[in-house]
C-alpha cells in the first residue's frame, strides 16, 4: 500500500483498461483505483480514508449518466481529497463551462476526446509532480523515477539551497562585527603561522599605498592592527578623505571581488598589520578550511552593507542640498512616463486600427452578400458549385499578377470576353471552366452566371478576411499579455506569400482606388515568427499607401537569391509615391523618425520595429528611392535562421 491514490472514474470498460495500461509505470508509487459510477467512487473514497491514504489525483471522464466535472469539484470538501489534482476528460460538450471551472481553479486540467497517445500519462506525471512538490515533508527524490525528474531535482536542489541559506544567515547574524572579524583573522593567523610562503602577514609603515583610484587591484587586505584612510578625487582632482578603516575591516574588497578598477585610494595612517591575499592564495585558504567561507562571506556582506549605507547617507545629503531641483526632477520623470505611455497606446492603436477596420468592412460586405444569396438565389444547378467556390475561397492560394494574365490568355478563346475571362481566373473558376461554360449555356447569360458565383467567392474571401483580422487582434492582445516573455513566441514553417496576401486583405478598402501588381516566384516555405512577420508586411504596405499619389501603384515581387553563400527570400515592395530624399534614407529606421506628411498618422516606430524583427530572423531591410518617383523597400529573409532546429511538427521554440 502506498500513501497516495490515483482515482479514475469512467463507465467505459475499454477506456478503463487502456488507462490501466498507460498508467502502469505509476503503480509502483501510487495505488490506482478505477470506478465506473459516483456511488462506487464514494465508497472507494471512504475506504481510502479508513486506510489513512490521501487522493493525489482524481481523473473523471464525461458521461451522460453523471456530471464528471461536478464530481471533481466536490472533492474540495473532503480533508483527504481537498489537495488532490483534478483532471476532467471531456467529450467536447459544454466546453465553456469546463474552461470556466479550470480558470477559476476548481479544476486543474481538462483533456478533450479523442485523446492523443500517452496524453493521460503525461498529464498525470505533470499533475502528480505538482502534488508531491506541494508536500514539503515528502521525500521528493523517491518519486523522481516515475514523475517529472527535472522539476523534482530542481525543486530538491533549490530546497537544499534555501535550507543552507537559512542556516548560513542564522549562524552568524547575531555576532558583532568585532567578534566576527576576530574569528576570521584568528583562523587566518593560525593558518599562516604554519605556512606563509606568500608572506600574507605583513606590517606597513604610515603613508603606505595599498590601492590607487582608477587602477586595477589584485589584492585583498584584512586589517589586523592600525588604521587605513580611503581617499576619493573630486571634480577638481583634489583628494578627499571619505572613510577610515580599522581592525577587522577589509580594504580593496569591491575591486578584488568584481575585478573592477579601484574605487578609491587607500593609504595607511599608522603602523598597520595586514593579511594580504591574492586570488590564488585566497582560493587556497578557503579550500583548506571550510569554516572560513561563511565567515568571510558574512564579513564581506557587512562590508558592502556599510559601504551601501554610506552611499545612501551621501545621497540623502545631496538630496537635502538640492531640494530646489527635486520638484522639477519629479515633473520631468512624470512627463517622461506620460510620453512613453502615450507612445505605447498610440502604437497599439496603430496596430489594431487596420484589422478592426477590415472586420467592420467585412461585416458590411458579408451582410450585403448573404442578403443577396438569400433573396436572389442561384438556380439549384448552380448552388453546389457556389458552395464549393465559397469553401475554396476561404483557403485559396494567392496568384501573382503575371499568373492571372497567363491564365486569362489561356481561356480567352473559350470565354470570348477579356474582362469576363479575367474575372473567371480571379475567382479561380478556370479550374472548372467546362462546368462554367455549361452553366452559362443553360442560363444563356455567362456573365450573369459568373456574377452570381462571384457572390459566393466574395462571401468566402470576406470570411477569410474576418478570420485573419480577428486572429491578428487576438495575437496582439496575447502579445501584450506576454510582454515580459517575448522570447516564447514559436517559429513556424509557412508560405510567406500567404502572409502578404492576408495583409493585403486587411488593406483592401484603402487599395480599391489603386493598383496592386504581384510578381511572385515559387518559394520554399520559410521558417519565421509568423505574427512578427505579419507586422513587417503591415508596416511596409501601410507606408506605401500613405505615400501614394492619386493613382497609386504597389508592386510586390518575390524571388530567391544567394548572398554570402546563404539562400535568401528577397521580397520587394515598390510604390510610386513621393519618395524619400537621399539624406533621409539612413534615418528612416531610427525610432521616432517619420517622413509622413501632415495629415498621415505616423509615429516613426514602424520601420524601426521592422528592422528589429528582421534582425531577429537573421535578415535585414534595404531602401531604394528617388524623390517624386518611387520607393523600394527590399526585405532579405533567410529560409532558416541561424541556431534553430526544426522539430517534427515544424515548430521552433
Phi, psi and omega in degrees: 000135178257163182290339189235152185235142171253115184257132181234123181248116180198133180264013177258108184302324182295315179297321180298315182294321178296321179294318179303316181294317185292326183262012184303326183293341181271347187293344178286339183239348180222137171284131181251118181244126180248130179229159185246002178203159181300326180297313178295325178298320180296318178297318180295320179296321178295321179295320179297318180295320179298325181277359178077020178267168177235147177276116180277324181206142176237129177244129179229133180261139180301143180209150178290339185272346177203160181268101184294321181296318180296322178301317181291320181297324182293342180296341179296342186276344185258141185296319184273004177233353189293337178265001184294144174282132188247121183237128179254133173257106188260152174268008176098347179276151179053042186293329180296318179296319180295315180296325177298318179296322178294313182295327180279356177087004179281336172237148181265333184201151177224126175250142182248132177289151356287144183277142174286161179300133178066014180297318180296316181297314181297318179295317180298316179298319180294311184288322179293326175298316177300319180297311183296318181290346176278359180247095185302329183279352184281149175279093187299321184297336178300332185260001186292339182282339183244344181251199182286095186299321183297314179296319182294316180295318179298316180295320180297314180297315180297322179296317178295320179295320177299318179296319180294317180298317181300313178293325181300314181285320184298324185289335191237346190290341180277347184282145178285162179302314184294319180294317180296318179295318179299319179300312184292312181297322178299318179294320179294315181297323178295319181294315184280346176294329180280321183204124181219062182296330183272001183053051180293323181275116185223161175233126182249146174279167178301154178067023176276133182275123178261306178231157179236128181304130177083001179248157180296151178226127182248008187231158175235128181248130170256124181278118178270318176212153175103193186217139180231136178253144176253132182241145179229134181281136177272190183296339179262012179067021176269129181287123179244133176288130182248333181194157175238142179243146178229199185308132178092351182273162176256147172234132180082015185297313184294310181292327179294317183284316187270340183083003179284168177292155182300135182282332184213173176260127182251128182227136178288137179263334180227178171298124192231128173264133182224162166247114185256123183235134166267178188292326180293312180294320180299316179296319179296321180295313183293327179285335182281339183217107184294340181284344183284330184298307179296325177298311181296317182300317180293321176298315182296318179298319179293322178299313179294323180297316178296321179296320177296318179298319178297320179297318179296317180299319178297319180294323178296320178296319178295324178297319178294325181292324184248042180298329182294338181267347187296316182299315179296323179297316180296319178297321179296318178298316181296319178297322178296317179299315181294323178296317179294320179296316179298321180294319179296314180298316179296322179295318178295317178299321179300318181285325184277338188301312184296309180296325178294316178298321179295322178295317179297315177297317180298321179296318178296315180297317182296318178301315181295313184290322177296321177298319179294319181294328181281314187268344176229064185292151175285161174304155183304323182294338181270337193292323179296317177296321178300318179297320178296320179297317179300315182294317182292325183292340178282346182227019187291147178272135183294143176250143177284163180299319180294323178294322177298315179299317182296315180292326179297317178299322184292335182249000184300322180298322181283329182274314179088353180225121186296313181297320179292320178296320178297319179294321178301318180291315181299328178274003179062029180270351182293343176291333180244041187301318181301316180293323180295314179298321179296316178296325178295321177295319181296319182272350183058023179208085184297318180298319179293322178297314179297320179297322178293318179291334179298330179300319179294318181297314180297321179299313180295315182293328177292319176301317178299318179300316180296318179297316180298315183291319179298318178295323179298314180297315180299319180294323179292319177297318178297321180296322178295320179296321182265029185304328183277350180225063184291340182282006181273352182296146186259138175276142179233154172268114189225165171277114185295331180294325180297320177298319178294317179298319178300323179292319179297326177298318180300325182262016187305317183294320181287341182264355184300324183274003184234178183249136175240123178246128181241121178241083182267132167264158176294122179240142172297158173300149188238146182269121183199170170275104191299316181297318181295317180294327176300324178293325177296310181298320181299314180294319182293316180293317180299318179296320180297316181297318180297335182269352185300144163281194181300318178249082184280153177222124176248121179248123180244123180230155178222147177199166175261142179209139179267130178221125182055043177064019178234138183275126181240153164270125179251116184240124185245128175247109184243129176238160180258038184277200187285351175077175181233123178302151184303321184289345180263346188295331179280348185259347191292342179267002177280148179296137176070016176255129181224146176255002184290141181281165181302135182106340176257131181290122179208121179267344185076024181247344187299305183290330175297316177295317178304315181300317180293318181296315181293322176299323178297331180268001183083015180246190179200176181228136179242157179232136170231132184204150173228123183307134179065015178235298184198165170220130175246125171253116187250119181259127175251122185224118178292147183291335172217114180302156179294154175061038176233151179231124180276126176265182192294334180264021174059042177232153177236131177252000000 
